[in-house]
Amino acid sequence: MTHPLWNDEYWLLLLQLYLKKPVGMKPLYSRQLVDLSLETHVPPRYLYNQMFRLRHSNSPLLHLLWETYGKQPKKLADDVKKLKRMKGFGKSEKFYDGVEIKETFEKDFRPLPQNKQLKPVMLIMILDLYFRLTPITMSPETPEVRQLAKLMHITPQLVADVMDVFQFCDPYLNRDDMIINPLLLPCQEIWNRYGNDNPETLSALAAQLRDYFK
């Protein structure tokens, strides 16, 4: 099924991304693919599937695309720049003027109002680690905490602080003390989405999201 915001001109953007070294399919949550999703408001998974189609070039349109640009990176770069100027990339308020955009995945990759160092995708990563540790090991000194903090370019203390908030979201801990923390609401939202689901689903998502931070 075609996404309502997909435009065949976006094949140029996907081809340029595909041809970037190392040439080939880019991970589902690679930073470049996610950034393209945020520009176009087309979800990463849809763009990933389109890139897979591009790889096989099994239609006249895609065959022509490869014939025209496959060995002419400069022409491709020039036409991509032209496309972005025409479409108003980087000026989304003009690009989507008059079009109703209901944001979904975009919010996961944007900084939290409560703490600009964090994004919902980072809370997802921390929640995945939360389920692998015990409360006593949810500290900045724990190697797994330090490794995750390094991957996401934040401090181990911040990771530990988020885990402490997740303890108040965890119904199995029955925390009866009070917490006043601006991160409680976004942490609760992530818990509601993933905390009561199959942990393998969360683990698989977290493994894919690691590509975003590389």
Secondary structure by P-SEA (a helix, b strand, c coil): cccccccccaaaaaaaaaacccccccccccaaaaaaaaaccccaaaaaaaaaaaaacccaaaaaaaacccccaaaaaaaaaaaaaaaccccccccccccccccccccccccccccccccaaaaaaaaaaaaaccccccccccaaaaaaaaaacccaaaaaaaaaaaaaacccccccccccccaaaaaaaaaaacccccaaaaaaaaaaaccccc
